[in-house]
């Protein structure tokens, strides 16, 4: 492992302690989001937490980005929802001997193998070819899918059963959680800025909302872990239960389209985040070091294949968690590795408490996640341009979002929501380059 160019090469006890503290801080965010995405995916909170720990550990140890945090992400979970819904909706009707859980794990295993293949073929460099308007559109599509899914669960709309306990109670709990996530950082910052590092708003909101529901004896639907791990025997039993055992060609062909979607999304999610992380790391430490994209893809492939062994959920390099760990002073791989280690330890210590969390609490968390995923900047820039254009003497600035750019963003969003991510990225990217010269279509700055 290379150290930053400004480093003397000697790791002091204080430096090591800082890496461990950064890992511990980010682990609280990782375990909260892991549980939320596990519930959202339909595979359970335990699956999400285990995946958060395993993916973070493997990718930090083997990846091509020096300091990062990977794990379940909103885009990857959105595609997993579609996979789980298809399987429960009769996808395996012509394969009566196929086990639904094992089939989903087969898809995850194929996803990992496809990512490793992309690394071997050195495809990492092509991420720079995806237009920013297309990236903006598919991120917005993912946010819309998350919002729609949570609204369905809270209100019972569009054929989905609402949470037990009544719409009013669940909606109130979700709203309370969302408000807490928004206001807690400001309240903690007024007391001491360092409190936001030790007490992430998402984790605090989950704890506070759960405590209020428990002490208030509010009877609403709670999270189901789906399983528990209390010994090595429990872990081996879990692996034996989830390991794919049927490898027939028809089943593989059925799994391949879902695996392709997840692979493309993991590719984009990971390498686009790595560009953000590289810029931030270079600025903070005055170094020219950059991510090795193919090594990063290989690590993501190993991680996503690994979660298939215990019925987990897929993941990628996570922007918010990666930026957070840098802000906490992490400069070494051990920081990211310890995120995974701490998540797994916390899961073992607190798994009995997770069953107390109301489902609606995670709805509140995920509504905020959708807001964070949505790319608001181009839309706000476009609206400001419209205001200037309709004003007296208004002149649009050169960096305004054009009508053509906005049409690509909206179009990619709609294809993502109503078709799938892979089609959205491929179709919109090809169309962008075909029309770029004819229409003077420019990408986002």
C-alpha positions as CSV (number, residue, x, y, z in Angstrom):
1,X,0.0,0.0,0.0
2,X,1.4,3.4,-1.0
3,X,1.3,6.3,1.4
4,X,0.5,9.8,0.3
5,X,3.5,11.7,-1.2
6,X,3.6,14.0,1.7
7,X,4.0,11.2,4.2
8,X,7.3,10.1,5.7
9,X,6.3,6.5,5.4
10,X,6.1,6.0,9.2
11,X,2.7,5.4,10.7
12,X,2.4,6.8,14.2
13,X,0.1,5.6,16.9
14,X,-1.9,8.9,16.6
15,X,-2.3,8.4,12.8
16,X,-3.5,4.8,13.3
17,X,-5.9,5.9,16.0
18,X,-7.3,8.5,13.6
19,X,-7.9,5.8,11.0
20,X,-9.7,3.6,13.5
21,X,-11.9,6.5,14.7
22,X,-12.8,7.5,11.2
23,X,-13.7,3.8,10.5
24,X,-15.8,3.7,13.7
25,X,-17.7,6.9,12.8
26,X,-18.6,5.9,9.3
27,X,-19.6,2.4,10.5
28,X,-22.6,3.9,12.3
29,X,-23.8,5.4,9.0
30,X,-23.0,2.2,7.1
31,X,-25.0,0.0,9.5
32,X,-28.0,2.3,9.4
33,X,-28.1,2.5,5.7
34,X,-27.3,-1.2,5.3
35,X,-30.3,-2.1,7.5
36,X,-32.5,0.4,5.6
37,X,-31.5,-0.9,2.1
38,X,-31.9,-4.5,3.3
39,X,-35.5,-3.8,4.4
40,X,-36.2,-1.9,1.2
41,X,-34.8,-4.7,-1.0
42,X,-37.1,-7.3,0.6
43,X,-34.1,-9.4,1.8
44,X,-34.2,-8.2,5.4
45,X,-32.3,-5.9,7.7
46,X,-29.7,-8.6,8.7
47,X,-28.9,-9.2,5.0
48,X,-28.3,-5.5,4.5
49,X,-26.1,-5.1,7.5
50,X,-24.0,-8.1,6.7
51,X,-23.6,-6.8,3.2
52,X,-22.6,-3.4,4.4
53,X,-19.8,-5.0,6.5
54,X,-18.5,-7.5,4.0
55,X,-18.6,-5.2,1.0
56,X,-16.8,-2.4,2.9
57,X,-14.1,-4.7,4.2
58,X,-13.3,-6.5,0.9
59,X,-13.3,-3.4,-1.3
60,X,-11.2,-1.3,1.1
61,X,-8.7,-4.1,1.3
62,X,-8.5,-5.0,-2.4
63,X,-9.8,-1.9,-4.3
64,X,-8.1,0.6,-6.5
65,X,-9.2,3.6,-4.5
66,X,-6.9,4.4,-1.5
67,X,-9.6,5.6,0.9
68,X,-13.3,4.8,0.2
69,X,-16.3,3.2,1.7
70,X,-18.4,0.8,-0.3
71,X,-21.6,-1.0,0.6
72,X,-25.3,-1.2,-0.4
73,X,-26.4,1.9,-2.3
74,X,-29.7,3.3,-3.3
75,X,-29.3,2.6,-7.1
76,X,-28.1,-1.0,-6.5
77,X,-31.0,-1.5,-4.1
78,X,-33.6,-0.1,-6.6
79,X,-32.6,-2.8,-9.1
80,X,-32.6,-5.5,-6.4
81,X,-36.2,-4.5,-5.7
82,X,-37.1,-5.2,-9.3
83,X,-35.3,-8.5,-9.2
84,X,-37.0,-9.6,-5.9
85,X,-40.4,-8.4,-7.3
86,X,-39.9,-10.4,-10.5
87,X,-39.0,-13.6,-8.7
88,X,-42.0,-13.3,-6.3
89,X,-44.2,-12.4,-9.2
90,X,-43.7,-15.6,-11.2
91,X,-40.4,-15.3,-13.0
92,X,-39.5,-18.8,-12.1
93,X,-42.9,-20.3,-13.1
94,X,-41.2,-22.4,-15.8
95,X,-38.5,-23.6,-13.3
96,X,-40.5,-25.2,-10.5
97,X,-37.4,-26.8,-8.9
98,X,-35.5,-23.5,-8.7
99,X,-35.4,-21.9,-5.2
100,X,-36.2,-18.2,-5.3
101,X,-33.6,-17.1,-2.8
102,X,-30.9,-19.2,-4.4
103,X,-31.8,-17.7,-7.8
104,X,-31.4,-14.2,-6.5
105,X,-28.0,-15.2,-5.1
106,X,-27.2,-16.7,-8.5
107,X,-27.8,-13.2,-10.0
108,X,-25.5,-11.6,-7.5
109,X,-22.8,-14.2,-8.1
110,X,-23.1,-13.5,-11.9
111,X,-22.9,-9.8,-11.2
112,X,-19.6,-10.3,-9.3
113,X,-18.2,-12.4,-12.2
114,X,-19.2,-9.8,-14.8
115,X,-17.5,-7.1,-12.8
116,X,-14.3,-9.1,-12.6
117,X,-14.6,-9.8,-16.3
118,X,-14.9,-6.0,-17.0
119,X,-11.7,-5.5,-14.9
120,X,-9.9,-8.2,-16.8
121,X,-10.9,-6.6,-20.1
122,X,-9.8,-3.3,-18.8
123,X,-13.1,-1.5,-19.4
124,X,-12.8,0.9,-16.5
125,X,-11.6,3.8,-18.7
126,X,-14.9,3.9,-20.6
127,X,-16.7,5.5,-17.6
128,X,-15.6,8.9,-18.8
129,X,-17.6,8.5,-22.0
130,X,-21.0,8.4,-20.2
131,X,-22.5,12.0,-20.6
132,X,-23.2,13.9,-17.4
133,X,-26.8,14.6,-18.6
134,X,-27.3,10.8,-18.8
135,X,-25.8,10.3,-15.3
136,X,-28.0,13.0,-13.9
137,X,-31.1,11.4,-15.5
138,X,-30.5,7.9,-14.2
139,X,-29.7,9.2,-10.7
140,X,-33.1,11.0,-10.8
141,X,-34.8,7.9,-12.0
142,X,-33.3,5.9,-9.1
143,X,-34.6,8.6,-6.6
144,X,-38.1,8.4,-8.1
145,X,-38.1,4.6,-7.8
146,X,-37.2,4.9,-4.1
147,X,-39.8,7.5,-3.4
148,X,-42.5,5.5,-5.3
149,X,-41.6,2.4,-3.4
150,X,-41.9,4.0,0.0
151,X,-45.1,5.8,-0.8
152,X,-46.6,2.5,-1.9
153,X,-45.5,0.9,1.5
154,X,-46.9,3.8,3.6
155,X,-50.2,4.2,1.7
156,X,-50.8,0.8,0.2
157,X,-51.2,2.2,-3.3
158,X,-50.7,0.5,-6.6
159,X,-51.4,-3.0,-5.4
160,X,-48.9,-3.0,-2.5
161,X,-50.0,-3.7,1.1
162,X,-49.3,-0.9,3.5
163,X,-47.5,-1.4,6.7
164,X,-49.5,-2.9,9.6
165,X,-50.7,-0.4,12.3
166,X,-52.6,2.1,10.2
167,X,-51.6,4.6,7.6
168,X,-51.7,7.6,10.0
169,X,-49.4,6.1,12.6
170,X,-46.8,4.9,10.0
171,X,-46.9,8.2,8.1
172,X,-46.4,10.1,11.3
173,X,-43.4,7.9,12.3
174,X,-41.9,8.3,8.8
175,X,-42.3,12.1,8.9
176,X,-40.8,12.3,12.4
177,X,-37.8,10.3,11.2
178,X,-37.3,12.5,8.1
179,X,-37.6,15.7,10.2
180,X,-35.1,14.4,12.7
181,X,-32.5,13.6,10.0
182,X,-32.9,17.1,8.6
183,X,-32.8,19.1,11.8
184,X,-30.4,17.1,14.0
185,X,-27.1,18.2,12.3
186,X,-28.0,21.8,12.9
187,X,-29.0,21.2,16.5
188,X,-25.8,19.2,17.3
189,X,-23.6,21.7,15.5
190,X,-24.9,24.5,17.8
191,X,-23.6,22.5,20.8
192,X,-20.4,21.3,19.3
193,X,-19.4,20.7,15.7
194,X,-17.6,17.5,16.6
195,X,-20.9,15.9,17.8
196,X,-22.0,15.4,14.2
197,X,-19.0,13.1,13.6
198,X,-19.7,10.9,16.7
199,X,-23.5,10.9,16.3
200,X,-24.6,10.7,12.7
201,X,-28.0,12.2,12.2
202,X,-29.4,9.1,10.4
203,X,-28.4,6.8,13.3
204,X,-29.7,9.2,16.0
205,X,-33.0,9.6,14.1
206,X,-33.4,5.8,14.0
207,X,-32.7,5.5,17.7
208,X,-34.9,8.4,18.8
209,X,-37.9,7.4,16.6
210,X,-37.6,3.8,17.8
211,X,-37.4,4.8,21.4
212,X,-40.5,7.0,21.1
213,X,-42.5,4.2,19.4
214,X,-41.3,1.6,22.0
215,X,-42.0,3.7,25.1
216,X,-45.2,5.1,23.6
217,X,-46.3,1.5,22.9
218,X,-47.2,2.5,19.4
219,X,-48.4,-0.7,17.6
220,X,-47.0,-0.6,14.1
221,X,-45.1,-3.0,11.9
222,X,-41.5,-3.7,13.1
223,X,-38.5,-4.7,11.1
224,X,-37.9,-8.5,10.7
225,X,-34.3,-9.6,10.7
226,X,-35.2,-12.8,8.9
227,X,-32.5,-14.6,10.8
228,X,-29.9,-14.2,13.5
229,X,-26.3,-15.1,14.0
230,X,-25.2,-16.3,17.4
231,X,-22.6,-18.8,16.5
232,X,-20.3,-20.1,13.7
233,X,-22.9,-22.9,13.2
234,X,-25.6,-20.2,12.4
235,X,-23.3,-18.7,9.8
236,X,-22.4,-22.0,8.1
237,X,-26.1,-22.9,8.1
238,X,-26.9,-19.5,6.5
239,X,-24.3,-20.1,3.7
240,X,-25.6,-23.7,3.1
241,X,-29.1,-22.3,2.8
242,X,-28.3,-19.6,0.3
243,X,-25.5,-21.1,-1.9
244,X,-26.7,-21.4,-5.5
245,X,-27.0,-25.1,-6.4
246,X,-28.8,-25.1,-9.8
247,X,-26.7,-24.0,-12.8
248,X,-28.8,-25.0,-15.8
249,X,-28.4,-22.9,-19.0
250,X,-32.0,-21.8,-19.1
251,X,-31.8,-20.5,-15.5
252,X,-28.5,-18.8,-16.2
253,X,-30.0,-17.0,-19.2
254,X,-32.9,-15.9,-17.0
255,X,-30.5,-14.5,-14.5
256,X,-28.2,-12.8,-16.9
257,X,-30.3,-9.7,-17.8
258,X,-30.6,-8.8,-14.1
259,X,-26.9,-9.4,-13.5
260,X,-26.1,-7.2,-16.5
261,X,-28.2,-4.4,-15.0
262,X,-26.5,-4.7,-11.7
263,X,-23.1,-4.9,-13.3
264,X,-23.6,-1.7,-15.3
265,X,-24.9,0.1,-12.3
266,X,-22.1,-1.0,-10.0
267,X,-19.6,0.0,-12.8
268,X,-21.1,3.5,-13.0
269,X,-21.9,4.0,-9.3
270,X,-18.3,2.9,-8.3
271,X,-16.2,4.6,-10.9
272,X,-18.1,7.9,-10.9
273,X,-17.8,8.0,-7.1
274,X,-14.1,7.3,-7.4
275,X,-13.7,10.4,-9.6
276,X,-15.3,12.5,-6.8
277,X,-13.1,10.8,-4.2
278,X,-10.0,11.3,-6.2
279,X,-10.6,15.0,-6.6
280,X,-11.3,15.5,-2.9
281,X,-8.3,13.4,-1.8
282,X,-6.0,15.2,-4.2
283,X,-7.2,18.6,-2.9
284,X,-6.9,17.6,0.7
285,X,-3.4,16.0,0.5
286,X,-1.8,17.7,-2.5
287,X,-1.1,14.5,-4.3
288,X,-1.7,13.3,-7.9
289,X,-2.7,9.8,-6.9
290,X,-5.8,8.5,-8.7
291,X,-8.0,5.4,-8.6
292,X,-6.9,2.3,-10.5
293,X,-10.3,1.7,-12.1
294,X,-9.9,-1.9,-13.2
295,X,-8.5,-3.0,-9.8
296,X,-11.5,-1.2,-8.2
297,X,-13.9,-3.1,-10.5
298,X,-12.3,-6.4,-9.6
299,X,-12.7,-5.7,-5.9
300,X,-16.3,-4.8,-6.3
301,X,-16.8,-8.0,-8.2
302,X,-15.3,-10.1,-5.4
303,X,-17.5,-8.3,-2.9
304,X,-20.7,-8.7,-4.8
305,X,-20.0,-12.3,-5.4
306,X,-19.3,-12.8,-1.7
307,X,-22.7,-11.4,-0.5
308,X,-24.4,-14.1,-2.6
309,X,-23.1,-16.7,-0.1
310,X,-25.3,-15.5,2.7
311,X,-28.3,-14.0,0.8
312,X,-27.1,-10.4,1.0
313,X,-27.7,-7.4,-1.3
314,X,-25.4,-5.9,-3.9
315,X,-23.4,-2.7,-3.5
316,X,-20.9,-0.3,-5.0
317,X,-18.6,2.5,-3.9
318,X,-20.8,4.9,-1.9
319,X,-20.4,8.7,-2.5
320,X,-21.7,10.0,0.9
321,X,-19.8,7.4,3.0
322,X,-16.6,7.8,1.0
323,X,-16.7,11.6,1.3
324,X,-17.5,11.3,5.0
325,X,-14.6,9.0,5.8
326,X,-12.2,11.5,4.0
327,X,-13.7,14.3,6.1
328,X,-13.0,12.3,9.2
329,X,-9.3,12.3,8.4
330,X,-8.8,8.9,6.8
331,X,-5.7,8.5,4.7
332,X,-5.1,4.8,4.8
333,X,-6.8,1.6,3.6
334,X,-7.2,0.4,7.2
335,X,-9.9,3.1,7.8
336,X,-12.2,1.6,5.1
337,X,-11.4,-1.9,6.3
338,X,-12.3,-1.0,9.9
339,X,-15.7,0.3,8.7
340,X,-16.5,-3.3,7.6
341,X,-15.0,-4.8,10.8
342,X,-16.9,-2.4,13.1
343,X,-20.2,-3.0,11.2
344,X,-19.9,-6.7,11.6
345,X,-19.1,-6.3,15.4
346,X,-22.0,-3.9,15.9
347,X,-24.3,-6.3,14.1
348,X,-23.4,-9.1,16.4
349,X,-23.8,-6.9,19.5
350,X,-27.1,-5.2,18.6
351,X,-29.0,-7.6,16.3
352,X,-31.6,-8.3,19.0
353,X,-32.4,-4.6,19.1
354,X,-33.0,-4.2,15.4
355,X,-36.3,-6.0,15.6
356,X,-37.6,-3.0,17.7
357,X,-37.3,-0.6,14.8
358,X,-40.6,0.3,13.0
359,X,-40.6,-0.2,9.3
360,X,-41.8,3.3,8.8
361,X,-38.6,4.6,10.4
362,X,-36.6,3.2,7.4
363,X,-39.2,4.8,5.1
364,X,-38.3,8.2,6.5
365,X,-34.6,7.4,6.1
366,X,-35.1,6.3,2.5
367,X,-37.1,9.3,1.6
368,X,-34.1,11.4,2.6
369,X,-31.8,9.1,0.7
370,X,-33.9,9.6,-2.4
371,X,-33.5,13.4,-1.9
372,X,-29.8,13.0,-1.6
373,X,-29.5,10.8,-4.7
374,X,-31.6,13.2,-6.9
375,X,-29.5,15.6,-9.0
376,X,-31.2,18.9,-8.2
377,X,-28.4,21.2,-9.6
378,X,-29.3,21.0,-13.3
379,X,-33.0,21.4,-12.7
380,X,-32.4,24.5,-10.5
381,X,-30.0,25.9,-13.1
382,X,-32.6,25.3,-15.9
383,X,-35.3,27.0,-13.9
384,X,-33.1,30.0,-13.2
385,X,-32.4,30.3,-16.9
386,X,-36.2,30.2,-17.7
387,X,-36.7,33.1,-15.2
388,X,-33.9,35.1,-16.8
389,X,-35.1,34.4,-20.3
390,X,-38.6,35.7,-19.4
391,X,-37.4,38.7,-17.5
392,X,-36.8,42.1,-19.1
393,X,-33.4,42.1,-20.7
394,X,-32.6,38.7,-19.3
395,X,-29.7,36.9,-20.9
396,X,-29.0,33.2,-20.3
397,X,-25.5,32.5,-19.0
398,X,-23.2,30.2,-20.9
399,X,-23.2,27.6,-18.2
400,X,-27.0,27.4,-18.1
401,X,-28.7,24.0,-18.7
402,X,-30.2,24.1,-22.2
403,X,-33.5,22.7,-23.4
404,X,-31.7,19.8,-25.1
405,X,-29.8,18.9,-22.0
406,X,-32.9,19.0,-19.9
407,X,-34.7,16.8,-22.4
408,X,-32.0,14.2,-22.0
409,X,-32.2,14.4,-18.2
410,X,-35.9,13.9,-18.2
411,X,-35.8,11.3,-20.9
412,X,-33.2,9.2,-19.1
413,X,-35.2,9.5,-15.9
414,X,-38.3,8.2,-17.6
415,X,-36.6,5.3,-19.2
416,X,-34.9,4.4,-15.9
417,X,-38.3,4.4,-14.1
418,X,-40.4,2.7,-16.8
419,X,-37.9,0.4,-18.5
420,X,-34.6,-0.2,-16.7
421,X,-31.2,1.4,-16.0
422,X,-29.2,-0.4,-18.6
423,X,-31.5,0.7,-21.4
424,X,-31.6,4.2,-20.1
425,X,-27.8,4.5,-20.0
426,X,-27.1,2.8,-23.3
427,X,-29.9,4.5,-25.3
428,X,-29.4,8.0,-23.9
429,X,-25.6,7.8,-24.3
430,X,-25.8,6.7,-28.0
431,X,-28.4,9.3,-28.8
432,X,-26.4,12.0,-27.1
433,X,-23.4,11.4,-29.3
434,X,-25.5,11.0,-32.4
435,X,-27.2,14.4,-31.8
436,X,-24.4,16.3,-30.2
437,X,-23.0,17.9,-33.4
438,X,-26.4,18.4,-35.2
439,X,-28.1,20.1,-32.3
440,X,-25.1,21.8,-30.6
441,X,-26.0,19.6,-27.6
442,X,-23.5,20.3,-24.8
443,X,-22.9,18.2,-21.6
444,X,-23.3,19.6,-18.1
445,X,-20.3,21.5,-16.8
